[in-house]
Amino acid sequence: MKIKLLIFLSLLGTRTIGQEFPQTITKDSLFENISAEYAILDSAYGNLNRDEYPDLLIVFKKNNESEISDVIDNVVDRPLLIYLGKPDGKFSFVARNDKAVLCYDCGGIWGDPYEGLAIKNGYFTIEHYGGSAWRWSRYITFKYSEKDSKWYLHKDGGDSYHNSDPENVETNIKTVDDFGIIEFEVFEY
């Protein structure tokens, strides 16, 4: 049974509520590339490959990640899957990375560092924030290559500051000149 993407994702509590989506997607097609022990953590809808069809990013989390994740002994992955919109109004799965989204307890005392996803015309960014006395943000951005129809790491960086001196912010951003060419599927945070 097809479910309007708007209804399906809004029931899951994502930030896509209120957008009108021309595509439809089945729950089975979303989960055919991920095991049943996962649930949807977040999603974003936009233009990932610069064509005329809107696309979809979905971050999955293990159903019991808060109970089993341990940043030292048992890091629990959060898969990020890319689905491209097709002319027939459906989506097709094209790429997956299990190490692009920071883990549930990778944020230190702050807790879960995951903040969200952003898509803009062939780019997408995974946003994180965490820390304790030292606070930090991390924005991992991938860029679409029309040459080979893949996404590559474009920028990786963010800000840090001590909680007692929030006006003294240090920014550190690395680009392709620093880390070379890294495909989305093989990137590890």
CORCORRA-V945719 format. One record per residue. N is the residue number from 1. PHI is phi in whole degrees, 0 to 359 (* if undefined). PSI is psi in radians with two decimals (999 if undefined). Layout:
BEGIN
n:N phi:PHI psi:PSI
n:N phi:PHI psi:PSI
END
This chain:
BEGIN
n:1 phi:* psi:2.30
n:2 phi:276 psi:2.46
n:3 phi:237 psi:2.33
n:4 phi:302 psi:2.30
n:5 phi:305 psi:-0.69
n:6 phi:303 psi:-0.86
n:7 phi:294 psi:-0.83
n:8 phi:302 psi:-0.88
n:9 phi:287 psi:-0.57
n:10 phi:292 psi:-0.56
n:11 phi:293 psi:-0.44
n:12 phi:273 psi:-0.04
n:13 phi:80 psi:0.47
n:14 phi:274 psi:3.06
n:15 phi:272 psi:0.33
n:16 phi:262 psi:0.11
n:17 phi:299 psi:2.35
n:18 phi:98 psi:-0.21
n:19 phi:274 psi:2.60
n:20 phi:262 psi:2.20
n:21 phi:246 psi:2.19
n:22 phi:283 psi:-0.41
n:23 phi:277 psi:2.80
n:24 phi:237 psi:2.71
n:25 phi:211 psi:2.51
n:26 phi:264 psi:2.65
n:27 phi:300 psi:-0.70
n:28 phi:300 psi:-0.70
n:29 phi:290 psi:-0.52
n:30 phi:293 psi:-0.68
n:31 phi:262 psi:0.11
n:32 phi:286 psi:-0.26
n:33 phi:250 psi:0.30
n:34 phi:210 psi:2.58
n:35 phi:283 psi:2.86
n:36 phi:292 psi:-0.23
n:37 phi:281 psi:0.07
n:38 phi:248 psi:2.70
n:39 phi:230 psi:2.86
n:40 phi:282 psi:2.20
n:41 phi:271 psi:-0.77
n:42 phi:198 psi:2.91
n:43 phi:208 psi:2.79
n:44 phi:216 psi:2.59
n:45 phi:234 psi:2.24
n:46 phi:176 psi:-2.88
n:47 phi:263 psi:1.75
n:48 phi:271 psi:-0.40
n:49 phi:231 psi:0.32
n:50 phi:58 psi:0.62
n:51 phi:250 psi:-2.91
n:52 phi:269 psi:0.03
n:53 phi:248 psi:2.19
n:54 phi:297 psi:2.57
n:55 phi:241 psi:3.10
n:56 phi:220 psi:2.33
n:57 phi:249 psi:2.41
n:58 phi:226 psi:2.25
n:59 phi:260 psi:2.23
n:60 phi:254 psi:2.70
n:61 phi:226 psi:2.63
n:62 phi:292 psi:2.46
n:63 phi:306 psi:-0.61
n:64 phi:246 psi:0.53
n:65 phi:301 psi:-0.60
n:66 phi:293 psi:-0.42
n:67 phi:270 psi:-0.54
n:68 phi:251 psi:-0.27
n:69 phi:286 psi:2.35
n:70 phi:216 psi:1.98
n:71 phi:302 psi:-0.37
n:72 phi:264 psi:-0.87
n:73 phi:257 psi:-0.38
n:74 phi:209 psi:1.33
n:75 phi:288 psi:2.17
n:76 phi:260 psi:2.09
n:77 phi:292 psi:2.69
n:78 phi:236 psi:1.63
n:79 phi:297 psi:2.44
n:80 phi:244 psi:2.11
n:81 phi:246 psi:2.49
n:82 phi:251 psi:2.25
n:83 phi:238 psi:2.23
n:84 phi:262 psi:2.45
n:85 phi:288 psi:2.50
n:86 phi:243 psi:2.83
n:87 phi:301 psi:-0.48
n:88 phi:279 psi:0.10
n:89 phi:87 psi:0.11
n:90 phi:252 psi:3.11
n:91 phi:245 psi:2.62
n:92 phi:233 psi:2.40
n:93 phi:289 psi:2.34
n:94 phi:230 psi:-0.43
n:95 phi:202 psi:2.69
n:96 phi:215 psi:2.49
n:97 phi:219 psi:2.19
n:98 phi:267 psi:-0.09
n:99 phi:237 psi:0.35
n:100 phi:267 psi:-0.51
n:101 phi:260 psi:2.24
n:102 phi:299 psi:2.64
n:103 phi:289 psi:2.93
n:104 phi:306 psi:-0.74
n:105 phi:248 psi:0.47
n:106 phi:278 psi:-0.02
n:107 phi:266 psi:0.13
n:108 phi:70 psi:-2.59
n:109 phi:301 psi:-0.55
n:110 phi:300 psi:-0.50
n:111 phi:102 psi:-2.57
n:112 phi:300 psi:2.08
n:113 phi:277 psi:-0.17
n:114 phi:294 psi:2.23
n:115 phi:248 psi:-0.61
n:116 phi:160 psi:-3.08
n:117 phi:237 psi:2.58
n:118 phi:223 psi:2.41
n:119 phi:236 psi:2.35
n:120 phi:208 psi:1.88
n:121 phi:42 psi:1.10
n:122 phi:92 psi:-0.07
n:123 phi:243 psi:2.60
n:124 phi:218 psi:2.59
n:125 phi:232 psi:2.40
n:126 phi:257 psi:2.18
n:127 phi:252 psi:2.31
n:128 phi:228 psi:2.71
n:129 phi:208 psi:2.37
n:130 phi:196 psi:-2.91
n:131 phi:118 psi:-2.93
n:132 phi:221 psi:-1.91
n:133 phi:295 psi:-0.69
n:134 phi:267 psi:2.06
n:135 phi:261 psi:2.62
n:136 phi:212 psi:2.70
n:137 phi:235 psi:2.69
n:138 phi:217 psi:2.21
n:139 phi:239 psi:2.04
n:140 phi:252 psi:2.01
n:141 phi:245 psi:2.33
n:142 phi:245 psi:2.57
n:143 phi:237 psi:2.40
n:144 phi:283 psi:2.40
n:145 phi:251 psi:2.00
n:146 phi:292 psi:-0.41
n:147 phi:299 psi:-0.79
n:148 phi:233 psi:0.21
n:149 phi:56 psi:0.78
n:150 phi:227 psi:2.89
n:151 phi:252 psi:2.44
n:152 phi:233 psi:2.61
n:153 phi:301 psi:2.23
n:154 phi:253 psi:-0.85
n:155 phi:213 psi:2.61
n:156 phi:214 psi:1.99
n:157 phi:178 psi:-3.03
n:158 phi:175 psi:-2.78
n:159 phi:242 psi:2.75
n:160 phi:216 psi:2.63
n:161 phi:200 psi:2.75
n:162 phi:274 psi:2.42
n:163 phi:302 psi:-0.49
n:164 phi:280 psi:-0.19
n:165 phi:219 psi:1.13
n:166 phi:293 psi:-0.24
n:167 phi:279 psi:-0.29
n:168 phi:262 psi:1.41
n:169 phi:262 psi:2.33
n:170 phi:252 psi:2.24
n:171 phi:253 psi:2.34
n:172 phi:225 psi:1.95
n:173 phi:234 psi:2.24
n:174 phi:251 psi:2.56
n:175 phi:234 psi:-3.05
n:176 phi:305 psi:-0.58
n:177 phi:299 psi:-0.48
n:178 phi:271 psi:-0.75
n:179 phi:249 psi:-0.10
n:180 phi:82 psi:-2.85
n:181 phi:266 psi:2.08
n:182 phi:230 psi:2.10
n:183 phi:289 psi:2.60
n:184 phi:307 psi:-0.82
n:185 phi:296 psi:-0.42
n:186 phi:252 psi:-0.07
n:187 phi:298 psi:2.45
n:188 phi:229 psi:2.26
n:189 phi:297 psi:999
END
